[in-house]
Amino acid sequence: MPKDFEIKRKVLIKYNGKSKNPVIPEGVEKIGKSAFEVAEIDSVTIPKSVTEIEKCAFRGSDIREIEIPETVTKIGKEVFFLCEDLRKIKISGKIEGEIPRIFCICKRLSEIEIPEDMPRASGILSGSAIKKAELLPTETEINDLAFIGCWKLREITIPEVVKKIGYGAFSTCESLRKIVLPEGLEEIYDKAFYGCRNLRTVVVPKSLKYVGAGAFADCPNLGVRTISKLEGKGEDIYAEDAWD
């Protein structure tokens, strides 16, 4: 019911209702910051009049599933921060500008449907419970923190066009056991694989020129040859981990 929603100038400011499955009124154009924060909801129906969702809109809520219509072209940072019950999400439209990290500590989120042309290494998947990821053949780098906190990630396919793996890109991907780095990769930045505690094998290409500080720190099960003869090798890239 409209009285459950605080709306000003077509912006949904706050949801005050008790329904577990609220339907946002038609005509709302923006879901405001923290509008559903810590709300006790299972799902939300978003009308096609909505074009933007501001940061932390669903922060800490009990939401379980949601579909974001194709009319939404702007999404803020950490929209679903600490949504530990979120399991399924569908994003239908193309997000304008830089794609933000919208998930964080979403430990049950394993079903994510996004447009085919949306970059996978942008950070859109970070903090989720995905088990497998396949980058687009057009992605040339893996962004900073792109898959940080994807604690169930076990398999990642990286195309040969990738030249750079950014800062903390796979940090704390605790289920990752093996990664094949493609020929053509040149740079791995600081803490790229930090805290990948079950990582056992890294296949390193000859093209690799730079490895940043702490790139493989806190990876106690890693058992590959020490990377040598690198240009600009960072300090303590292995920390105290055992390499053979």
Phi and psi in degrees as GROMACS dihedral restraints (atoms count N, CA, C in turn):
[ dihedral_restraints ]
;  ai    aj    ak    al  type     phi  dphi    fc
    3     4     5     6     1   -54.3    20    10
    4     5     6     7     1   -33.8    20    10
    6     7     8     9     1   -66.2    20    10
    7     8     9    10     1   -15.9    20    10
    9    10    11    12     1   -78.0    20    10
   10    11    12    13     1   -11.1    20    10
   12    13    14    15     1  -116.3    20    10
   13    14    15    16     1   133.0    20    10
   15    16    17    18     1   -93.2    20    10
   16    17    18    19     1   111.2    20    10
   18    19    20    21     1  -124.3    20    10
   19    20    21    22     1   129.8    20    10
   21    22    23    24     1  -133.9    20    10
   22    23    24    25     1   122.5    20    10
   24    25    26    27     1    52.6    20    10
   25    26    27    28     1    45.6    20    10
   27    28    29    30     1    68.7    20    10
   28    29    30    31     1    14.7    20    10
   30    31    32    33     1  -109.9    20    10
   31    32    33    34     1   125.7    20    10
   33    34    35    36     1   -77.4    20    10
   34    35    36    37     1   109.6    20    10
   36    37    38    39     1   -84.5    20    10
   37    38    39    40     1   -43.0    20    10
   39    40    41    42     1  -158.1    20    10
   40    41    42    43     1   139.3    20    10
   42    43    44    45     1   -96.9    20    10
   43    44    45    46     1   122.8    20    10
   45    46    47    48     1  -117.1    20    10
   46    47    48    49     1     7.8    20    10
   48    49    50    51     1   -80.6    20    10
   49    50    51    52     1   178.5    20    10
   51    52    53    54     1  -114.0    20    10
   52    53    54    55     1    -4.8    20    10
   54    55    56    57     1   -66.3    20    10
   55    56    57    58     1   140.1    20    10
   57    58    59    60     1   -79.1    20    10
   58    59    60    61     1   -16.4    20    10
   60    61    62    63     1  -133.3    20    10
   61    62    63    64     1    65.2    20    10
   63    64    65    66     1   -66.1    20    10
   64    65    66    67     1   149.1    20    10
   66    67    68    69     1  -113.5    20    10
   67    68    69    70     1   114.5    20    10
   69    70    71    72     1   -67.3    20    10
   70    71    72    73     1   131.2    20    10
   72    73    74    75     1   -59.9    20    10
   73    74    75    76     1   142.0    20    10
   75    76    77    78     1   -60.8    20    10
   76    77    78    79     1   139.6    20    10
   78    79    80    81     1   108.9    20    10
   79    80    81    82     1   -22.8    20    10
   81    82    83    84     1   -67.3    20    10
   82    83    84    85     1   130.5    20    10
   84    85    86    87     1  -106.2    20    10
   85    86    87    88     1   -18.6    20    10
   87    88    89    90     1  -144.0    20    10
   88    89    90    91     1   136.3    20    10
   90    91    92    93     1   -95.3    20    10
   91    92    93    94     1   114.3    20    10
   93    94    95    96     1   -75.1    20    10
   94    95    96    97     1   169.2    20    10
   96    97    98    99     1   -56.2    20    10
   97    98    99   100     1   127.4    20    10
   99   100   101   102     1    61.9    20    10
  100   101   102   103     1    23.3    20    10
  102   103   104   105     1   -59.3    20    10
  103   104   105   106     1   -35.7    20    10
  105   106   107   108     1  -115.6    20    10
  106   107   108   109     1    23.4    20    10
  108   109   110   111     1   -57.7    20    10
  109   110   111   112     1   130.5    20    10
  111   112   113   114     1    52.0    20    10
  112   113   114   115     1    24.3    20    10
  114   115   116   117     1   -72.1    20    10
  115   116   117   118     1   142.5    20    10
  117   118   119   120     1   -90.1    20    10
  118   119   120   121     1    80.5    20    10
  120   121   122   123     1  -130.7    20    10
  121   122   123   124     1   157.4    20    10
  123   124   125   126     1  -101.8    20    10
  124   125   126   127     1   -37.0    20    10
  126   127   128   129     1  -154.6    20    10
  127   128   129   130     1   166.7    20    10
  129   130   131   132     1  -138.3    20    10
  130   131   132   133     1   134.8    20    10
  132   133   134   135     1   -97.4    20    10
  133   134   135   136     1   120.0    20    10
  135   136   137   138     1  -103.3    20    10
  136   137   138   139     1   122.7    20    10
  138   139   140   141     1   -73.2    20    10
  139   140   141   142     1   161.9    20    10
  141   142   143   144     1   -74.0    20    10
  142   143   144   145     1    -3.5    20    10
  144   145   146   147     1   -76.0    20    10
  145   146   147   148     1   -18.1    20    10
  147   148   149   150     1   -77.2    20    10
  148   149   150   151     1   130.5    20    10
  150   151   152   153     1  -119.5    20    10
  151   152   153   154     1    -9.8    20    10
  153   154   155   156     1  -148.1    20    10
  154   155   156   157     1   141.7    20    10
  156   157   158   159     1  -123.6    20    10
  157   158   159   160     1   118.7    20    10
  159   160   161   162     1   -81.1    20    10
  160   161   162   163     1   165.9    20    10
  162   163   164   165     1   -58.2    20    10
  163   164   165   166     1   146.3    20    10
  165   166   167   168     1    59.6    20    10
  166   167   168   169     1    23.1    20    10
  168   169   170   171     1   -57.8    20    10
  169   170   171   172     1   -36.2    20    10
  171   172   173   174     1  -115.8    20    10
  172   173   174   175     1    20.0    20    10
  174   175   176   177     1   -50.0    20    10
  175   176   177   178     1   125.4    20    10
  177   178   179   180     1    66.9    20    10
  178   179   180   181     1    12.7    20    10
  180   181   182   183     1   -80.0    20    10
  181   182   183   184     1   170.6    20    10
  183   184   185   186     1   -92.3    20    10
  184   185   186   187     1    12.4    20    10
  186   187   188   189     1   -54.4    20    10
  187   188   189   190     1   139.0    20    10
  189   190   191   192     1  -107.6    20    10
  190   191   192   193     1   -35.3    20    10
  192   193   194   195     1  -152.9    20    10
  193   194   195   196     1   154.1    20    10
  195   196   197   198     1  -159.9    20    10
  196   197   198   199     1   146.1    20    10
  198   199   200   201     1  -119.4    20    10
  199   200   201   202     1   124.6    20    10
  201   202   203   204     1  -100.8    20    10
  202   203   204   205     1   117.8    20    10
  204   205   206   207     1   -68.5    20    10
  205   206   207   208     1   165.7    20    10
  207   208   209   210     1   -67.3    20    10
  208   209   210   211     1   -14.6    20    10
  210   211   212   213     1   -73.0    20    10
  211   212   213   214     1   -20.6    20    10
  213   214   215   216     1   -78.3    20    10
  214   215   216   217     1   116.4    20    10
  216   217   218   219     1  -116.9    20    10
  217   218   219   220     1    -5.9    20    10
  219   220   221   222     1  -130.6    20    10
  220   221   222   223     1   127.5    20    10
  222   223   224   225     1  -132.3    20    10
  223   224   225   226     1   130.5    20    10
  225   226   227   228     1   -81.7    20    10
  226   227   228   229     1   175.8    20    10
  228   229   230   231     1   -70.7    20    10
  229   230   231   232     1   145.0    20    10
  231   232   233   234     1    49.6    20    10
  232   233   234   235     1    41.6    20    10
  234   235   236   237     1   -57.4    20    10
  235   236   237   238     1   -36.0    20    10
  237   238   239   240     1  -113.2    20    10
  238   239   240   241     1    34.6    20    10
  240   241   242   243     1   -58.1    20    10
  241   242   243   244     1   129.0    20    10
  243   244   245   246     1    60.2    20    10
  244   245   246   247     1    32.9    20    10
  246   247   248   249     1   -91.7    20    10
  247   248   249   250     1    81.4    20    10
  249   250   251   252     1   -73.4    20    10
  250   251   252   253     1   -12.8    20    10
  252   253   254   255     1   -99.6    20    10
  253   254   255   256     1    -5.2    20    10
  255   256   257   258     1   -66.2    20    10
  256   257   258   259     1   125.6    20    10
  258   259   260   261     1  -118.0    20    10
  259   260   261   262     1   -29.9    20    10
  261   262   263   264     1  -143.7    20    10
  262   263   264   265     1   134.8    20    10
  264   265   266   267     1  -145.7    20    10
  265   266   267   268     1   143.1    20    10
  267   268   269   270     1  -127.0    20    10
  268   269   270   271     1   124.8    20    10
  270   271   272   273     1  -111.0    20    10
  271   272   273   274     1   114.7    20    10
  273   274   275   276     1   -91.5    20    10
  274   275   276   277     1   -28.9    20    10
  276   277   278   279     1  -100.4    20    10
  277   278   279   280     1   176.1    20    10
  279   280   281   282     1   -92.2    20    10
  280   281   282   283     1   125.0    20    10
  282   283   284   285     1   -84.4    20    10
  283   284   285   286     1   128.5    20    10
  285   286   287   288     1   -79.4    20    10
  286   287   288   289     1   148.2    20    10
  288   289   290   291     1    70.4    20    10
  289   290   291   292     1  -157.4    20    10
  291   292   293   294     1   -68.5    20    10
  292   293   294   295     1   130.6    20    10
  294   295   296   297     1   -81.8    20    10
  295   296   297   298     1   119.5    20    10
  297   298   299   300     1   -82.2    20    10
  298   299   300   301     1   164.9    20    10
  300   301   302   303     1   -80.7    20    10
  301   302   303   304     1   108.7    20    10
  303   304   305   306     1   -98.7    20    10
  304   305   306   307     1   -14.7    20    10
  306   307   308   309     1  -108.4    20    10
  307   308   309   310     1   149.3    20    10
  309   310   311   312     1  -162.6    20    10
  310   311   312   313     1   121.5    20    10
  312   313   314   315     1    59.0    20    10
  313   314   315   316     1    46.0    20    10
  315   316   317   318     1  -102.6    20    10
  316   317   318   319     1    77.3    20    10
  318   319   320   321     1   -72.6    20    10
  319   320   321   322     1    -9.8    20    10
  321   322   323   324     1  -112.1    20    10
  322   323   324   325     1     0.8    20    10
  324   325   326   327     1   -79.4    20    10
  325   326   327   328     1    98.8    20    10
  327   328   329   330     1  -115.6    20    10
  328   329   330   331     1   -15.0    20    10
  330   331   332   333     1  -111.0    20    10
  331   332   333   334     1   104.5    20    10
  333   334   335   336     1  -125.5    20    10
  334   335   336   337     1   118.7    20    10
  336   337   338   339     1  -112.1    20    10
  337   338   339   340     1   117.9    20    10
  339   340   341   342     1  -129.5    20    10
  340   341   342   343     1   160.8    20    10
  342   343   344   345     1   -55.2    20    10
  343   344   345   346     1   147.8    20    10
  345   346   347   348     1   -59.5    20    10
  346   347   348   349     1   -31.4    20    10
  348   349   350   351     1   -94.9    20    10
  349   350   351   352     1     5.7    20    10
  351   352   353   354     1   -79.6    20    10
  352   353   354   355     1   125.8    20    10
  354   355   356   357     1   -57.4    20    10
  355   356   357   358     1   131.0    20    10
  357   358   359   360     1   -79.5    20    10
  358   359   360   361     1   -27.1    20    10
  360   361   362   363     1   -94.9    20    10
  361   362   363   364     1    20.1    20    10
  363   364   365   366     1   -81.6    20    10
  364   365   366   367     1   -22.5    20    10
  366   367   368   369     1   116.6    20    10
  367   368   369   370     1    -5.6    20    10
  369   370   371   372     1   -62.3    20    10
  370   371   372   373     1   -25.4    20    10
  372   373   374   375     1   -99.5    20    10
  373   374   375   376     1    -6.2    20    10
  375   376   377   378     1   -63.1    20    10
  376   377   378   379     1   145.1    20    10
  378   379   380   381     1    79.1    20    10
  379   380   381   382     1     7.3    20    10
  381   382   383   384     1  -101.5    20    10
  382   383   384   385     1  -179.9    20    10
  384   385   386   387     1  -108.6    20    10
  385   386   387   388     1    31.5    20    10
  387   388   389   390     1   -65.3    20    10
  388   389   390   391     1   148.8    20    10
  390   391   392   393     1  -103.1    20    10
  391   392   393   394     1   -19.5    20    10
  393   394   395   396     1  -144.9    20    10
  394   395   396   397     1   142.9    20    10
  396   397   398   399     1  -142.4    20    10
  397   398   399   400     1   140.1    20    10
  399   400   401   402     1  -130.1    20    10
  400   401   402   403     1   118.2    20    10
  402   403   404   405     1   -73.7    20    10
  403   404   405   406     1   156.0    20    10
  405   406   407   408     1   -72.6    20    10
  406   407   408   409     1   149.3    20    10
  408   409   410   411     1   -66.7    20    10
  409   410   411   412     1    -8.6    20    10
  411   412   413   414     1   -97.8    20    10
  412   413   414   415     1    -5.5    20    10
  414   415   416   417     1   -80.5    20    10
  415   416   417   418     1   120.3    20    10
  417   418   419   420     1   -99.5    20    10
  418   419   420   421     1    -9.5    20    10
  420   421   422   423     1  -151.7    20    10
  421   422   423   424     1   155.7    20    10
  423   424   425   426     1  -102.7    20    10
  424   425   426   427     1   117.5    20    10
  426   427   428   429     1   -63.5    20    10
  427   428   429   430     1   161.4    20    10
  429   430   431   432     1   -54.0    20    10
  430   431   432   433     1   133.7    20    10
  432   433   434   435     1    59.7    20    10
  433   434   435   436     1    23.6    20    10
  435   436   437   438     1   -57.5    20    10
  436   437   438   439     1   -40.3    20    10
  438   439   440   441     1  -124.5    20    10
  439   440   441   442     1    20.4    20    10
  441   442   443   444     1   -57.3    20    10
  442   443   444   445     1   135.3    20    10
  444   445   446   447     1    78.2    20    10
  445   446   447   448     1     6.8    20    10
  447   448   449   450     1   -80.3    20    10
  448   449   450   451     1    77.3    20    10
  450   451   452   453     1   -69.2    20    10
  451   452   453   454     1   -15.2    20    10
  453   454   455   456     1  -102.6    20    10
  454   455   456   457     1    -0.7    20    10
  456   457   458   459     1   -64.1    20    10
  457   458   459   460     1   122.4    20    10
  459   460   461   462     1  -118.4    20    10
  460   461   462   463     1   -21.5    20    10
  462   463   464   465     1  -139.5    20    10
  463   464   465   466     1   130.3    20    10
  465   466   467   468     1  -138.5    20    10
  466   467   468   469     1   129.2    20    10
  468   469   470   471     1  -104.6    20    10
  469   470   471   472     1   117.0    20    10
  471   472   473   474     1  -110.1    20    10
  472   473   474   475     1   119.8    20    10
  474   475   476   477     1   -69.8    20    10
  475   476   477   478     1   159.5    20    10
  477   478   479   480     1   -68.8    20    10
  478   479   480   481     1   -14.7    20    10
  480   481   482   483     1   -77.5    20    10
  481   482   483   484     1   -10.6    20    10
  483   484   485   486     1   -70.2    20    10
  484   485   486   487     1   125.3    20    10
  486   487   488   489     1  -105.2    20    10
  487   488   489   490     1   -22.0    20    10
  489   490   491   492     1  -142.4    20    10
  490   491   492   493     1   138.0    20    10
  492   493   494   495     1  -113.1    20    10
  493   494   495   496     1   118.2    20    10
  495   496   497   498     1   -77.6    20    10
  496   497   498   499     1   176.5    20    10
  498   499   500   501     1   -55.1    20    10
  499   500   501   502     1   126.0    20    10
  501   502   503   504     1    59.9    20    10
  502   503   504   505     1    21.8    20    10
  504   505   506   507     1   -55.9    20    10
  505   506   507   508     1   -40.5    20    10
  507   508   509   510     1  -117.7    20    10
  508   509   510   511     1    22.3    20    10
  510   511   512   513     1   -58.3    20    10
  511   512   513   514     1   134.2    20    10
  513   514   515   516     1    59.7    20    10
  514   515   516   517     1    29.0    20    10
  516   517   518   519     1   -82.0    20    10
  517   518   519   520     1    81.0    20    10
  519   520   521   522     1   -69.7    20    10
  520   521   522   523     1   -17.1    20    10
  522   523   524   525     1   -96.0    20    10
  523   524   525   526     1    -5.6    20    10
  525   526   527   528     1   -71.6    20    10
  526   527   528   529     1   121.8    20    10
  528   529   530   531     1  -107.4    20    10
  529   530   531   532     1   -33.9    20    10
  531   532   533   534     1  -143.4    20    10
  532   533   534   535     1   140.9    20    10
  534   535   536   537     1  -138.8    20    10
  535   536   537   538     1   132.6    20    10
  537   538   539   540     1  -104.1    20    10
  538   539   540   541     1   113.3    20    10
  540   541   542   543     1   -88.1    20    10
  541   542   543   544     1   127.7    20    10
  543   544   545   546     1   -73.1    20    10
  544   545   546   547     1   151.3    20    10
  546   547   548   549     1   -64.2    20    10
  547   548   549   550     1   129.9    20    10
  549   550   551   552     1   115.4    20    10
  550   551   552   553     1   -21.1    20    10
  552   553   554   555     1   -66.9    20    10
  553   554   555   556     1   131.9    20    10
  555   556   557   558     1  -115.1    20    10
  556   557   558   559     1   -30.4    20    10
  558   559   560   561     1  -135.6    20    10
  559   560   561   562     1   135.0    20    10
  561   562   563   564     1  -123.7    20    10
  562   563   564   565     1   119.2    20    10
  564   565   566   567     1   -90.0    20    10
  565   566   567   568     1   173.5    20    10
  567   568   569   570     1   -48.7    20    10
  568   569   570   571     1   137.0    20    10
  570   571   572   573     1    55.3    20    10
  571   572   573   574     1    26.7    20    10
  573   574   575   576     1   -57.2    20    10
  574   575   576   577     1   -39.5    20    10
  576   577   578   579     1  -119.8    20    10
  577   578   579   580     1    25.3    20    10
  579   580   581   582     1   -59.3    20    10
  580   581   582   583     1   132.1    20    10
  582   583   584   585     1    76.1    20    10
  583   584   585   586     1    15.3    20    10
  585   586   587   588     1   -82.9    20    10
  586   587   588   589     1    78.3    20    10
  588   589   590   591     1   -71.4    20    10
  589   590   591   592     1   -14.6    20    10
  591   592   593   594     1  -108.4    20    10
  592   593   594   595     1     6.9    20    10
  594   595   596   597     1   -68.5    20    10
  595   596   597   598     1   123.2    20    10
  597   598   599   600     1  -114.5    20    10
  598   599   600   601     1   -29.7    20    10
  600   601   602   603     1  -137.1    20    10
  601   602   603   604     1   132.3    20    10
  603   604   605   606     1  -126.8    20    10
  604   605   606   607     1   120.2    20    10
  606   607   608   609     1   -90.8    20    10
  607   608   609   610     1   114.9    20    10
  609   610   611   612     1  -101.6    20    10
  610   611   612   613     1   129.5    20    10
  612   613   614   615     1   -80.5    20    10
  613   614   615   616     1   156.6    20    10
  615   616   617   618     1   -68.3    20    10
  616   617   618   619     1   -21.4    20    10
  618   619   620   621     1   -74.6    20    10
  619   620   621   622     1   -13.3    20    10
  621   622   623   624     1   -65.1    20    10
  622   623   624   625     1   128.0    20    10
  624   625   626   627     1  -115.5    20    10
  625   626   627   628     1   -26.3    20    10
  627   628   629   630     1  -142.2    20    10
  628   629   630   631     1   134.2    20    10
  630   631   632   633     1  -129.1    20    10
  631   632   633   634     1   124.1    20    10
  633   634   635   636     1   -79.8    20    10
  634   635   636   637     1   170.7    20    10
  636   637   638   639     1   -61.6    20    10
  637   638   639   640     1   134.1    20    10
  639   640   641   642     1    67.1    20    10
  640   641   642   643     1    17.6    20    10
  642   643   644   645     1   -58.1    20    10
  643   644   645   646     1   -34.8    20    10
  645   646   647   648     1  -121.5    20    10
  646   647   648   649     1    29.2    20    10
  648   649   650   651     1   -71.6    20    10
  649   650   651   652     1   149.8    20    10
  651   652   653   654     1    56.8    20    10
  652   653   654   655     1    43.3    20    10
  654   655   656   657     1  -120.8    20    10
  655   656   657   658     1    72.2    20    10
  657   658   659   660     1   -65.9    20    10
  658   659   660   661     1   -18.0    20    10
  660   661   662   663     1  -101.1    20    10
  661   662   663   664     1     5.9    20    10
  663   664   665   666     1   -70.8    20    10
  664   665   666   667     1   132.1    20    10
  666   667   668   669     1  -136.0    20    10
  667   668   669   670     1    66.0    20    10
  669   670   671   672     1  -124.4    20    10
  670   671   672   673     1   168.5    20    10
  672   673   674   675     1   -67.5    20    10
  673   674   675   676     1   146.1    20    10
  675   676   677   678     1   -62.3    20    10
  676   677   678   679     1   133.1    20    10
  678   679   680   681     1   -74.3    20    10
  679   680   681   682     1   126.9    20    10
  681   682   683   684     1  -130.2    20    10
  682   683   684   685     1   169.8    20    10
  684   685   686   687     1    55.3    20    10
  685   686   687   688     1    45.0    20    10
  687   688   689   690     1  -101.2    20    10
  688   689   690   691     1   145.7    20    10
  690   691   692   693     1   -80.8    20    10
  691   692   693   694     1   127.3    20    10
  693   694   695   696     1    65.0    20    10
  694   695   696   697     1    35.2    20    10
  696   697   698   699     1   -62.9    20    10
  697   698   699   700     1   129.2    20    10
  699   700   701   702     1   -71.1    20    10
  700   701   702   703     1   163.7    20    10
  702   703   704   705     1   -77.6    20    10
  703   704   705   706     1   144.3    20    10
  705   706   707   708     1    54.6    20    10
  706   707   708   709     1    45.6    20    10
  708   709   710   711     1   -68.3    20    10
  709   710   711   712     1   -22.6    20    10
  711   712   713   714     1  -105.7    20    10
  712   713   714   715     1    -7.2    20    10
  714   715   716   717     1    52.6    20    10
  715   716   717   718     1  -128.6    20    10
  717   718   719   720     1  -103.2    20    10
  718   719   720   721     1    15.7    20    10
  720   721   722   723     1   -69.9    20    10
  721   722   723   724     1   151.8    20    10
  723   724   725   726     1   -86.1    20    10
  724   725   726   727     1   127.2    20    10
  726   727   728   729     1  -122.9    20    10
  727   728   729   730     1   142.6    20    10
